[in-house]
Amino acid sequence: MSEIEDILKGRLRPPNIPDEWLGEPLPNNQGWRWYNPENRGDCVRIYAADEPYVVVTRNGEVLDSNGNPTGEK
């Protein structure tokens, strides 16, 4: 198994994900979600696709690659 496969299956915590955050599979085995148990709107979703990609949210709002809110939920 590759490192990205282990991350997508939740067997490996990615760097920079806080130790206290919890993980769960995304619906339909699309990837894995790491979230703050004190605020589930803070999360990192890692999607399995031809090219895996990451979506980061703060307080339920999607952030761009610079950490700025995009206006998406």
mmJSON file of the N, C-alpha and C atoms, coordinates in Angstrom:
{"data_MODEL":{"atom_site":{
"group_PDB":["ATOM","ATOM","ATOM","ATOM","ATOM","ATOM","ATOM","ATOM","ATOM","ATOM","ATOM","ATOM","ATOM","ATOM","ATOM","ATOM","ATOM","ATOM","ATOM","ATOM","ATOM","ATOM","ATOM","ATOM","ATOM","ATOM","ATOM","ATOM","ATOM","ATOM","ATOM","ATOM","ATOM","ATOM","ATOM","ATOM","ATOM","ATOM","ATOM","ATOM","ATOM","ATOM","ATOM","ATOM","ATOM","ATOM","ATOM","ATOM","ATOM","ATOM","ATOM","ATOM","ATOM","ATOM","ATOM","ATOM","ATOM","ATOM","ATOM","ATOM","ATOM","ATOM","ATOM","ATOM","ATOM","ATOM","ATOM","ATOM","ATOM","ATOM","ATOM","ATOM","ATOM","ATOM","ATOM","ATOM","ATOM","ATOM","ATOM","ATOM","ATOM","ATOM","ATOM","ATOM","ATOM","ATOM","ATOM","ATOM","ATOM","ATOM","ATOM","ATOM","ATOM","ATOM","ATOM","ATOM","ATOM","ATOM","ATOM","ATOM","ATOM","ATOM","ATOM","ATOM","ATOM","ATOM","ATOM","ATOM","ATOM","ATOM","ATOM","ATOM","ATOM","ATOM","ATOM","ATOM","ATOM","ATOM","ATOM","ATOM","ATOM","ATOM","ATOM","ATOM","ATOM","ATOM","ATOM","ATOM","ATOM","ATOM","ATOM","ATOM","ATOM","ATOM","ATOM","ATOM","ATOM","ATOM","ATOM","ATOM","ATOM","ATOM","ATOM","ATOM","ATOM","ATOM","ATOM","ATOM","ATOM","ATOM","ATOM","ATOM","ATOM","ATOM","ATOM","ATOM","ATOM","ATOM","ATOM","ATOM","ATOM","ATOM","ATOM","ATOM","ATOM","ATOM","ATOM","ATOM","ATOM","ATOM","ATOM","ATOM","ATOM","ATOM","ATOM","ATOM","ATOM","ATOM","ATOM","ATOM","ATOM","ATOM","ATOM","ATOM","ATOM","ATOM","ATOM","ATOM","ATOM","ATOM","ATOM","ATOM","ATOM","ATOM","ATOM","ATOM","ATOM","ATOM","ATOM","ATOM","ATOM","ATOM","ATOM","ATOM","ATOM","ATOM","ATOM","ATOM","ATOM","ATOM","ATOM","ATOM","ATOM","ATOM","ATOM","ATOM","ATOM","ATOM","ATOM"],
"id":[1,2,3,4,5,6,7,8,9,10,11,12,13,14,15,16,17,18,19,20,21,22,23,24,25,26,27,28,29,30,31,32,33,34,35,36,37,38,39,40,41,42,43,44,45,46,47,48,49,50,51,52,53,54,55,56,57,58,59,60,61,62,63,64,65,66,67,68,69,70,71,72,73,74,75,76,77,78,79,80,81,82,83,84,85,86,87,88,89,90,91,92,93,94,95,96,97,98,99,100,101,102,103,104,105,106,107,108,109,110,111,112,113,114,115,116,117,118,119,120,121,122,123,124,125,126,127,128,129,130,131,132,133,134,135,136,137,138,139,140,141,142,143,144,145,146,147,148,149,150,151,152,153,154,155,156,157,158,159,160,161,162,163,164,165,166,167,168,169,170,171,172,173,174,175,176,177,178,179,180,181,182,183,184,185,186,187,188,189,190,191,192,193,194,195,196,197,198,199,200,201,202,203,204,205,206,207,208,209,210,211,212,213,214,215,216,217,218,219],
"type_symbol":["N","C","C","N","C","C","N","C","C","N","C","C","N","C","C","N","C","C","N","C","C","N","C","C","N","C","C","N","C","C","N","C","C","N","C","C","N","C","C","N","C","C","N","C","C","N","C","C","N","C","C","N","C","C","N","C","C","N","C","C","N","C","C","N","C","C","N","C","C","N","C","C","N","C","C","N","C","C","N","C","C","N","C","C","N","C","C","N","C","C","N","C","C","N","C","C","N","C","C","N","C","C","N","C","C","N","C","C","N","C","C","N","C","C","N","C","C","N","C","C","N","C","C","N","C","C","N","C","C","N","C","C","N","C","C","N","C","C","N","C","C","N","C","C","N","C","C","N","C","C","N","C","C","N","C","C","N","C","C","N","C","C","N","C","C","N","C","C","N","C","C","N","C","C","N","C","C","N","C","C","N","C","C","N","C","C","N","C","C","N","C","C","N","C","C","N","C","C","N","C","C","N","C","C","N","C","C","N","C","C","N","C","C","N","C","C","N","C","C"],
"label_atom_id":["N","CA","C","N","CA","C","N","CA","C","N","CA","C","N","CA","C","N","CA","C","N","CA","C","N","CA","C","N","CA","C","N","CA","C","N","CA","C","N","CA","C","N","CA","C","N","CA","C","N","CA","C","N","CA","C","N","CA","C","N","CA","C","N","CA","C","N","CA","C","N","CA","C","N","CA","C","N","CA","C","N","CA","C","N","CA","C","N","CA","C","N","CA","C","N","CA","C","N","CA","C","N","CA","C","N","CA","C","N","CA","C","N","CA","C","N","CA","C","N","CA","C","N","CA","C","N","CA","C","N","CA","C","N","CA","C","N","CA","C","N","CA","C","N","CA","C","N","CA","C","N","CA","C","N","CA","C","N","CA","C","N","CA","C","N","CA","C","N","CA","C","N","CA","C","N","CA","C","N","CA","C","N","CA","C","N","CA","C","N","CA","C","N","CA","C","N","CA","C","N","CA","C","N","CA","C","N","CA","C","N","CA","C","N","CA","C","N","CA","C","N","CA","C","N","CA","C","N","CA","C","N","CA","C","N","CA","C","N","CA","C","N","CA","C","N","CA","C","N","CA","C","N","CA","C"],
"label_alt_id":[null,null,null,null,null,null,null,null,null,null,null,null,null,null,null,null,null,null,null,null,null,null,null,null,null,null,null,null,null,null,null,null,null,null,null,null,null,null,null,null,null,null,null,null,null,null,null,null,null,null,null,null,null,null,null,null,null,null,null,null,null,null,null,null,null,null,null,null,null,null,null,null,null,null,null,null,null,null,null,null,null,null,null,null,null,null,null,null,null,null,null,null,null,null,null,null,null,null,null,null,null,null,null,null,null,null,null,null,null,null,null,null,null,null,null,null,null,null,null,null,null,null,null,null,null,null,null,null,null,null,null,null,null,null,null,null,null,null,null,null,null,null,null,null,null,null,null,null,null,null,null,null,null,null,null,null,null,null,null,null,null,null,null,null,null,null,null,null,null,null,null,null,null,null,null,null,null,null,null,null,null,null,null,null,null,null,null,null,null,null,null,null,null,null,null,null,null,null,null,null,null,null,null,null,null,null,null,null,null,null,null,null,null,null,null,null,null,null,null],
"label_comp_id":["MET","MET","MET","SER","SER","SER","GLU","GLU","GLU","ILE","ILE","ILE","GLU","GLU","GLU","ASP","ASP","ASP","ILE","ILE","ILE","LEU","LEU","LEU","LYS","LYS","LYS","GLY","GLY","GLY","ARG","ARG","ARG","LEU","LEU","LEU","ARG","ARG","ARG","PRO","PRO","PRO","PRO","PRO","PRO","ASN","ASN","ASN","ILE","ILE","ILE","PRO","PRO","PRO","ASP","ASP","ASP","GLU","GLU","GLU","TRP","TRP","TRP","LEU","LEU","LEU","GLY","GLY","GLY","GLU","GLU","GLU","PRO","PRO","PRO","LEU","LEU","LEU","PRO","PRO","PRO","ASN","ASN","ASN","ASN","ASN","ASN","GLN","GLN","GLN","GLY","GLY","GLY","TRP","TRP","TRP","ARG","ARG","ARG","TRP","TRP","TRP","TYR","TYR","TYR","ASN","ASN","ASN","PRO","PRO","PRO","GLU","GLU","GLU","ASN","ASN","ASN","ARG","ARG","ARG","GLY","GLY","GLY","ASP","ASP","ASP","CYS","CYS","CYS","VAL","VAL","VAL","ARG","ARG","ARG","ILE","ILE","ILE","TYR","TYR","TYR","ALA","ALA","ALA","ALA","ALA","ALA","ASP","ASP","ASP","GLU","GLU","GLU","PRO","PRO","PRO","TYR","TYR","TYR","VAL","VAL","VAL","VAL","VAL","VAL","VAL","VAL","VAL","THR","THR","THR","ARG","ARG","ARG","ASN","ASN","ASN","GLY","GLY","GLY","GLU","GLU","GLU","VAL","VAL","VAL","LEU","LEU","LEU","ASP","ASP","ASP","SER","SER","SER","ASN","ASN","ASN","GLY","GLY","GLY","ASN","ASN","ASN","PRO","PRO","PRO","THR","THR","THR","GLY","GLY","GLY","GLU","GLU","GLU","LYS","LYS","LYS"],
"label_asym_id":["A","A","A","A","A","A","A","A","A","A","A","A","A","A","A","A","A","A","A","A","A","A","A","A","A","A","A","A","A","A","A","A","A","A","A","A","A","A","A","A","A","A","A","A","A","A","A","A","A","A","A","A","A","A","A","A","A","A","A","A","A","A","A","A","A","A","A","A","A","A","A","A","A","A","A","A","A","A","A","A","A","A","A","A","A","A","A","A","A","A","A","A","A","A","A","A","A","A","A","A","A","A","A","A","A","A","A","A","A","A","A","A","A","A","A","A","A","A","A","A","A","A","A","A","A","A","A","A","A","A","A","A","A","A","A","A","A","A","A","A","A","A","A","A","A","A","A","A","A","A","A","A","A","A","A","A","A","A","A","A","A","A","A","A","A","A","A","A","A","A","A","A","A","A","A","A","A","A","A","A","A","A","A","A","A","A","A","A","A","A","A","A","A","A","A","A","A","A","A","A","A","A","A","A","A","A","A","A","A","A","A","A","A","A","A","A","A","A","A"],
"label_entity_id":["1","1","1","1","1","1","1","1","1","1","1","1","1","1","1","1","1","1","1","1","1","1","1","1","1","1","1","1","1","1","1","1","1","1","1","1","1","1","1","1","1","1","1","1","1","1","1","1","1","1","1","1","1","1","1","1","1","1","1","1","1","1","1","1","1","1","1","1","1","1","1","1","1","1","1","1","1","1","1","1","1","1","1","1","1","1","1","1","1","1","1","1","1","1","1","1","1","1","1","1","1","1","1","1","1","1","1","1","1","1","1","1","1","1","1","1","1","1","1","1","1","1","1","1","1","1","1","1","1","1","1","1","1","1","1","1","1","1","1","1","1","1","1","1","1","1","1","1","1","1","1","1","1","1","1","1","1","1","1","1","1","1","1","1","1","1","1","1","1","1","1","1","1","1","1","1","1","1","1","1","1","1","1","1","1","1","1","1","1","1","1","1","1","1","1","1","1","1","1","1","1","1","1","1","1","1","1","1","1","1","1","1","1","1","1","1","1","1","1"],
"label_seq_id":[1,1,1,2,2,2,3,3,3,4,4,4,5,5,5,6,6,6,7,7,7,8,8,8,9,9,9,10,10,10,11,11,11,12,12,12,13,13,13,14,14,14,15,15,15,16,16,16,17,17,17,18,18,18,19,19,19,20,20,20,21,21,21,22,22,22,23,23,23,24,24,24,25,25,25,26,26,26,27,27,27,28,28,28,29,29,29,30,30,30,31,31,31,32,32,32,33,33,33,34,34,34,35,35,35,36,36,36,37,37,37,38,38,38,39,39,39,40,40,40,41,41,41,42,42,42,43,43,43,44,44,44,45,45,45,46,46,46,47,47,47,48,48,48,49,49,49,50,50,50,51,51,51,52,52,52,53,53,53,54,54,54,55,55,55,56,56,56,57,57,57,58,58,58,59,59,59,60,60,60,61,61,61,62,62,62,63,63,63,64,64,64,65,65,65,66,66,66,67,67,67,68,68,68,69,69,69,70,70,70,71,71,71,72,72,72,73,73,73],
"pdbx_PDB_ins_code":[null,null,null,null,null,null,null,null,null,null,null,null,null,null,null,null,null,null,null,null,null,null,null,null,null,null,null,null,null,null,null,null,null,null,null,null,null,null,null,null,null,null,null,null,null,null,null,null,null,null,null,null,null,null,null,null,null,null,null,null,null,null,null,null,null,null,null,null,null,null,null,null,null,null,null,null,null,null,null,null,null,null,null,null,null,null,null,null,null,null,null,null,null,null,null,null,null,null,null,null,null,null,null,null,null,null,null,null,null,null,null,null,null,null,null,null,null,null,null,null,null,null,null,null,null,null,null,null,null,null,null,null,null,null,null,null,null,null,null,null,null,null,null,null,null,null,null,null,null,null,null,null,null,null,null,null,null,null,null,null,null,null,null,null,null,null,null,null,null,null,null,null,null,null,null,null,null,null,null,null,null,null,null,null,null,null,null,null,null,null,null,null,null,null,null,null,null,null,null,null,null,null,null,null,null,null,null,null,null,null,null,null,null,null,null,null,null,null,null],
"Cartn_x":[0.844,0.0,0.885,0.424,1.158,0.694,1.465,1.13,-0.215,-0.476,-1.752,-2.913,-2.746,-3.813,-4.101,-3.041,-3.221,-3.937,-3.645,-4.332,-5.797,-6.073,-7.452,-8.305,-7.682,-8.407,-8.383,-7.739,-7.706,-6.706,-5.83,-4.819,-3.618,-3.48,-2.35,-2.867,-2.495,-2.874,-1.92,-2.455,-1.579,-0.83,0.31,1.016,0.117,0.278,-0.432,-1.885,-2.378,-3.706,-3.515,-4.196,-4.004,-4.315,-3.542,-3.7,-5.086,-5.727,-7.035,-8.188,-7.921,-8.972,-9.298,-10.568,-11.06,-11.204,-11.236,-11.378,-12.545,-13.062,-14.152,-14.145,-14.627,-14.678,-15.727,-15.464,-16.449,-17.494,-18.69,-19.728,-19.237,-19.725,-19.431,-17.94,-17.192,-15.741,-15.014,-15.438,-14.82,-13.497,-13.191,-11.966,-12.126,-11.46,-11.441,-11.608,-12.229,-12.47,-11.87,-11.057,-10.527,-11.22,-11.721,-12.482,-12.17,-12.41,-12.242,-13.472,-13.312,-14.484,-15.203,-14.537,-15.171,-15.899,-15.623,-16.29,-16.202,-17.228,-17.199,-17.133,-17.333,-17.195,-15.747,-14.819,-13.391,-12.965,-12.646,-12.285,-11.402,-10.787,-9.996,-10.547,-11.026,-11.527,-10.528,-10.175,-9.232,-9.987,-10.166,-10.97,-10.11,-10.589,-9.964,-10.533,-9.664,-10.05,-8.848,-8.963,-7.791,-6.588,-6.803,-5.817,-6.449,-6.035,-6.636,-6.536,-7.54,-7.535,-8.061,-7.785,-8.094,-9.011,-10.004,-10.868,-10.766,-10.444,-10.305,-11.446,-12.1,-13.155,-12.857,-13.272,-13.213,-14.609,-15.168,-16.54,-17.523,-17.266,-18.168,-17.979,-17.025,-16.796,-15.51,-15.585,-14.435,-13.383,-12.101,-10.982,-10.229,-9.645,-8.813,-7.405,-6.5,-5.149,-4.344,-4.832,-4.169,-4.827,-5.85,-6.555,-7.661,-8.042,-9.109,-10.443,-11.53,-12.847,-13.252,-13.858,-14.282,-15.741,-16.484,-17.916,-18.729,-18.048,-18.729,-18.923,-19.951,-20.215,-20.056],
"Cartn_y":[-1.191,0.0,1.25,2.264,3.517,4.398,5.402,6.33,6.999,7.432,8.104,7.13,5.875,4.893,4.724,4.703,4.591,5.807,6.996,8.211,8.157,7.749,7.695,6.674,5.687,4.666,4.952,6.049,6.406,5.625,4.88,4.106,4.954,6.113,7.001,8.422,9.088,10.493,11.369,12.25,13.135,14.102,14.596,15.615,16.834,17.502,18.744,18.552,17.333,17.087,16.952,17.786,17.719,16.328,15.93,14.607,14.378,15.433,15.275,15.193,15.477,15.384,13.924,13.678,12.333,12.134,10.883,10.581,9.659,9.753,8.889,8.808,7.697,7.587,8.53,9.014,9.798,8.847,9.34,8.479,7.801,6.604,5.84,5.588,5.525,5.271,6.25,7.519,8.55,9.039,8.697,9.175,9.199,10.149,10.208,11.64,11.798,13.122,13.136,14.145,14.407,15.651,15.619,16.759,17.033,18.277,18.735,18.292,17.451,16.969,18.077,19.204,20.326,21.251,21.136,21.94,21.165,20.381,19.518,20.314,21.626,22.477,22.744,22.378,22.452,21.066,20.906,19.574,19.632,18.494,18.272,17.012,17.15,15.994,15.682,14.42,13.976,13.001,13.403,12.629,11.734,10.512,9.577,9.884,10.133,10.403,10.016,10.217,9.956,10.702,11.936,12.742,13.115,12.472,12.804,14.303,14.833,16.253,16.455,17.64,17.978,19.186,19.158,20.297,20.601,21.857,22.28,23.24,23.014,23.927,24.428,25.669,26.266,26.793,26.346,26.707,26.423,25.339,24.912,25.62,26.546,27.292,26.814,26.539,26.047,27.146,26.741,27.672,27.407,28.492,28.327,27.909,27.785,27.302,28.274,29.521,30.504,30.61,29.778,29.812,30.846,31.432,32.432,31.774,32.221,31.676,31.899,30.879,30.982,31.393,31.337,31.592,30.331,29.207,27.92,27.253,26.453,25.662,24.204],
"Cartn_z":[0.0,0.0,0.0,-0.672,-0.684,0.479,0.763,1.84,1.585,0.349,0.054,0.223,-0.135,0.075,1.563,2.378,3.823,4.385,3.872,4.314,3.906,2.664,2.161,2.903,3.508,4.273,5.775,6.187,7.598,8.422,7.778,8.508,8.89,8.254,8.498,8.634,9.726,9.942,9.14,8.295,7.528,8.449,7.977,8.76,8.962,10.052,10.394,10.817,10.872,11.432,12.944,13.735,15.19,15.748,16.744,17.353,17.93,18.412,19.051,18.038,16.77,15.765,15.496,15.204,14.928,13.425,13.005,11.591,11.323,10.093,9.663,8.142,7.598,6.14,5.559,4.357,3.634,3.051,2.764,2.179,0.894,0.671,-0.552,-0.746,0.366,0.292,-0.619,-0.583,-1.422,-0.865,0.377,0.998,2.503,3.152,4.608,5.072,6.239,6.829,8.221,8.499,9.837,10.353,11.599,12.104,13.566,13.938,15.303,16.091,17.121,17.855,18.625,18.843,19.53,18.569,17.275,16.248,14.938,14.632,13.442,12.14,12.207,11.028,10.663,11.544,11.253,10.806,9.54,9.068,7.832,7.573,6.372,5.727,4.496,3.746,2.638,2.554,1.532,0.635,-0.625,-1.559,-2.431,-2.621,-3.552,-4.938,-5.865,-7.248,-8.107,-9.418,-10.27,-9.717,-9.311,-8.603,-7.265,-6.15,-4.853,-4.576,-3.888,-3.556,-2.144,-1.609,-0.223,-0.196,0.727,0.986,2.477,2.811,4.204,4.526,5.672,6.109,7.512,7.763,9.09,9.385,10.499,10.875,9.74,9.0,7.946,6.619,6.53,5.292,4.623,3.329,2.565,2.464,2.64,2.515,1.213,0.659,-0.533,-0.119,-1.075,-0.781,0.083,0.22,1.08,2.456,2.698,3.975,4.065,2.932,2.901,2.593,3.246,2.945,1.494,0.887,-0.515,-0.658,0.447,0.391,0.18,-0.077,-0.238,1.111,1.199,2.416,2.106],
"occupancy":[1.0,1.0,1.0,1.0,1.0,1.0,1.0,1.0,1.0,1.0,1.0,1.0,1.0,1.0,1.0,1.0,1.0,1.0,1.0,1.0,1.0,1.0,1.0,1.0,1.0,1.0,1.0,1.0,1.0,1.0,1.0,1.0,1.0,1.0,1.0,1.0,1.0,1.0,1.0,1.0,1.0,1.0,1.0,1.0,1.0,1.0,1.0,1.0,1.0,1.0,1.0,1.0,1.0,1.0,1.0,1.0,1.0,1.0,1.0,1.0,1.0,1.0,1.0,1.0,1.0,1.0,1.0,1.0,1.0,1.0,1.0,1.0,1.0,1.0,1.0,1.0,1.0,1.0,1.0,1.0,1.0,1.0,1.0,1.0,1.0,1.0,1.0,1.0,1.0,1.0,1.0,1.0,1.0,1.0,1.0,1.0,1.0,1.0,1.0,1.0,1.0,1.0,1.0,1.0,1.0,1.0,1.0,1.0,1.0,1.0,1.0,1.0,1.0,1.0,1.0,1.0,1.0,1.0,1.0,1.0,1.0,1.0,1.0,1.0,1.0,1.0,1.0,1.0,1.0,1.0,1.0,1.0,1.0,1.0,1.0,1.0,1.0,1.0,1.0,1.0,1.0,1.0,1.0,1.0,1.0,1.0,1.0,1.0,1.0,1.0,1.0,1.0,1.0,1.0,1.0,1.0,1.0,1.0,1.0,1.0,1.0,1.0,1.0,1.0,1.0,1.0,1.0,1.0,1.0,1.0,1.0,1.0,1.0,1.0,1.0,1.0,1.0,1.0,1.0,1.0,1.0,1.0,1.0,1.0,1.0,1.0,1.0,1.0,1.0,1.0,1.0,1.0,1.0,1.0,1.0,1.0,1.0,1.0,1.0,1.0,1.0,1.0,1.0,1.0,1.0,1.0,1.0,1.0,1.0,1.0,1.0,1.0,1.0,1.0,1.0,1.0,1.0,1.0,1.0],
"B_iso_or_equiv":[0.0,0.0,0.0,0.0,0.0,0.0,0.0,0.0,0.0,0.0,0.0,0.0,0.0,0.0,0.0,0.0,0.0,0.0,0.0,0.0,0.0,0.0,0.0,0.0,0.0,0.0,0.0,0.0,0.0,0.0,0.0,0.0,0.0,0.0,0.0,0.0,0.0,0.0,0.0,0.0,0.0,0.0,0.0,0.0,0.0,0.0,0.0,0.0,0.0,0.0,0.0,0.0,0.0,0.0,0.0,0.0,0.0,0.0,0.0,0.0,0.0,0.0,0.0,0.0,0.0,0.0,0.0,0.0,0.0,0.0,0.0,0.0,0.0,0.0,0.0,0.0,0.0,0.0,0.0,0.0,0.0,0.0,0.0,0.0,0.0,0.0,0.0,0.0,0.0,0.0,0.0,0.0,0.0,0.0,0.0,0.0,0.0,0.0,0.0,0.0,0.0,0.0,0.0,0.0,0.0,0.0,0.0,0.0,0.0,0.0,0.0,0.0,0.0,0.0,0.0,0.0,0.0,0.0,0.0,0.0,0.0,0.0,0.0,0.0,0.0,0.0,0.0,0.0,0.0,0.0,0.0,0.0,0.0,0.0,0.0,0.0,0.0,0.0,0.0,0.0,0.0,0.0,0.0,0.0,0.0,0.0,0.0,0.0,0.0,0.0,0.0,0.0,0.0,0.0,0.0,0.0,0.0,0.0,0.0,0.0,0.0,0.0,0.0,0.0,0.0,0.0,0.0,0.0,0.0,0.0,0.0,0.0,0.0,0.0,0.0,0.0,0.0,0.0,0.0,0.0,0.0,0.0,0.0,0.0,0.0,0.0,0.0,0.0,0.0,0.0,0.0,0.0,0.0,0.0,0.0,0.0,0.0,0.0,0.0,0.0,0.0,0.0,0.0,0.0,0.0,0.0,0.0,0.0,0.0,0.0,0.0,0.0,0.0,0.0,0.0,0.0,0.0,0.0,0.0],
"pdbx_formal_charge":[null,null,null,null,null,null,null,null,null,null,null,null,null,null,null,null,null,null,null,null,null,null,null,null,null,null,null,null,null,null,null,null,null,null,null,null,null,null,null,null,null,null,null,null,null,null,null,null,null,null,null,null,null,null,null,null,null,null,null,null,null,null,null,null,null,null,null,null,null,null,null,null,null,null,null,null,null,null,null,null,null,null,null,null,null,null,null,null,null,null,null,null,null,null,null,null,null,null,null,null,null,null,null,null,null,null,null,null,null,null,null,null,null,null,null,null,null,null,null,null,null,null,null,null,null,null,null,null,null,null,null,null,null,null,null,null,null,null,null,null,null,null,null,null,null,null,null,null,null,null,null,null,null,null,null,null,null,null,null,null,null,null,null,null,null,null,null,null,null,null,null,null,null,null,null,null,null,null,null,null,null,null,null,null,null,null,null,null,null,null,null,null,null,null,null,null,null,null,null,null,null,null,null,null,null,null,null,null,null,null,null,null,null,null,null,null,null,null,null],
"auth_seq_id":[1,1,1,2,2,2,3,3,3,4,4,4,5,5,5,6,6,6,7,7,7,8,8,8,9,9,9,10,10,10,11,11,11,12,12,12,13,13,13,14,14,14,15,15,15,16,16,16,17,17,17,18,18,18,19,19,19,20,20,20,21,21,21,22,22,22,23,23,23,24,24,24,25,25,25,26,26,26,27,27,27,28,28,28,29,29,29,30,30,30,31,31,31,32,32,32,33,33,33,34,34,34,35,35,35,36,36,36,37,37,37,38,38,38,39,39,39,40,40,40,41,41,41,42,42,42,43,43,43,44,44,44,45,45,45,46,46,46,47,47,47,48,48,48,49,49,49,50,50,50,51,51,51,52,52,52,53,53,53,54,54,54,55,55,55,56,56,56,57,57,57,58,58,58,59,59,59,60,60,60,61,61,61,62,62,62,63,63,63,64,64,64,65,65,65,66,66,66,67,67,67,68,68,68,69,69,69,70,70,70,71,71,71,72,72,72,73,73,73],
"auth_comp_id":["MET","MET","MET","SER","SER","SER","GLU","GLU","GLU","ILE","ILE","ILE","GLU","GLU","GLU","ASP","ASP","ASP","ILE","ILE","ILE","LEU","LEU","LEU","LYS","LYS","LYS","GLY","GLY","GLY","ARG","ARG","ARG","LEU","LEU","LEU","ARG","ARG","ARG","PRO","PRO","PRO","PRO","PRO","PRO","ASN","ASN","ASN","ILE","ILE","ILE","PRO","PRO","PRO","ASP","ASP","ASP","GLU","GLU","GLU","TRP","TRP","TRP","LEU","LEU","LEU","GLY","GLY","GLY","GLU","GLU","GLU","PRO","PRO","PRO","LEU","LEU","LEU","PRO","PRO","PRO","ASN","ASN","ASN","ASN","ASN","ASN","GLN","GLN","GLN","GLY","GLY","GLY","TRP","TRP","TRP","ARG","ARG","ARG","TRP","TRP","TRP","TYR","TYR","TYR","ASN","ASN","ASN","PRO","PRO","PRO","GLU","GLU","GLU","ASN","ASN","ASN","ARG","ARG","ARG","GLY","GLY","GLY","ASP","ASP","ASP","CYS","CYS","CYS","VAL","VAL","VAL","ARG","ARG","ARG","ILE","ILE","ILE","TYR","TYR","TYR","ALA","ALA","ALA","ALA","ALA","ALA","ASP","ASP","ASP","GLU","GLU","GLU","PRO","PRO","PRO","TYR","TYR","TYR","VAL","VAL","VAL","VAL","VAL","VAL","VAL","VAL","VAL","THR","THR","THR","ARG","ARG","ARG","ASN","ASN","ASN","GLY","GLY","GLY","GLU","GLU","GLU","VAL","VAL","VAL","LEU","LEU","LEU","ASP","ASP","ASP","SER","SER","SER","ASN","ASN","ASN","GLY","GLY","GLY","ASN","ASN","ASN","PRO","PRO","PRO","THR","THR","THR","GLY","GLY","GLY","GLU","GLU","GLU","LYS","LYS","LYS"],
"auth_asym_id":["A","A","A","A","A","A","A","A","A","A","A","A","A","A","A","A","A","A","A","A","A","A","A","A","A","A","A","A","A","A","A","A","A","A","A","A","A","A","A","A","A","A","A","A","A","A","A","A","A","A","A","A","A","A","A","A","A","A","A","A","A","A","A","A","A","A","A","A","A","A","A","A","A","A","A","A","A","A","A","A","A","A","A","A","A","A","A","A","A","A","A","A","A","A","A","A","A","A","A","A","A","A","A","A","A","A","A","A","A","A","A","A","A","A","A","A","A","A","A","A","A","A","A","A","A","A","A","A","A","A","A","A","A","A","A","A","A","A","A","A","A","A","A","A","A","A","A","A","A","A","A","A","A","A","A","A","A","A","A","A","A","A","A","A","A","A","A","A","A","A","A","A","A","A","A","A","A","A","A","A","A","A","A","A","A","A","A","A","A","A","A","A","A","A","A","A","A","A","A","A","A","A","A","A","A","A","A","A","A","A","A","A","A","A","A","A","A","A","A"],
"auth_atom_id":["N","CA","C","N","CA","C","N","CA","C","N","CA","C","N","CA","C","N","CA","C","N","CA","C","N","CA","C","N","CA","C","N","CA","C","N","CA","C","N","CA","C","N","CA","C","N","CA","C","N","CA","C","N","CA","C","N","CA","C","N","CA","C","N","CA","C","N","CA","C","N","CA","C","N","CA","C","N","CA","C","N","CA","C","N","CA","C","N","CA","C","N","CA","C","N","CA","C","N","CA","C","N","CA","C","N","CA","C","N","CA","C","N","CA","C","N","CA","C","N","CA","C","N","CA","C","N","CA","C","N","CA","C","N","CA","C","N","CA","C","N","CA","C","N","CA","C","N","CA","C","N","CA","C","N","CA","C","N","CA","C","N","CA","C","N","CA","C","N","CA","C","N","CA","C","N","CA","C","N","CA","C","N","CA","C","N","CA","C","N","CA","C","N","CA","C","N","CA","C","N","CA","C","N","CA","C","N","CA","C","N","CA","C","N","CA","C","N","CA","C","N","CA","C","N","CA","C","N","CA","C","N","CA","C","N","CA","C","N","CA","C","N","CA","C","N","CA","C","N","CA","C","N","CA","C"],
"pdbx_PDB_model_num":[1,1,1,1,1,1,1,1,1,1,1,1,1,1,1,1,1,1,1,1,1,1,1,1,1,1,1,1,1,1,1,1,1,1,1,1,1,1,1,1,1,1,1,1,1,1,1,1,1,1,1,1,1,1,1,1,1,1,1,1,1,1,1,1,1,1,1,1,1,1,1,1,1,1,1,1,1,1,1,1,1,1,1,1,1,1,1,1,1,1,1,1,1,1,1,1,1,1,1,1,1,1,1,1,1,1,1,1,1,1,1,1,1,1,1,1,1,1,1,1,1,1,1,1,1,1,1,1,1,1,1,1,1,1,1,1,1,1,1,1,1,1,1,1,1,1,1,1,1,1,1,1,1,1,1,1,1,1,1,1,1,1,1,1,1,1,1,1,1,1,1,1,1,1,1,1,1,1,1,1,1,1,1,1,1,1,1,1,1,1,1,1,1,1,1,1,1,1,1,1,1,1,1,1,1,1,1,1,1,1,1,1,1,1,1,1,1,1,1]
}}}
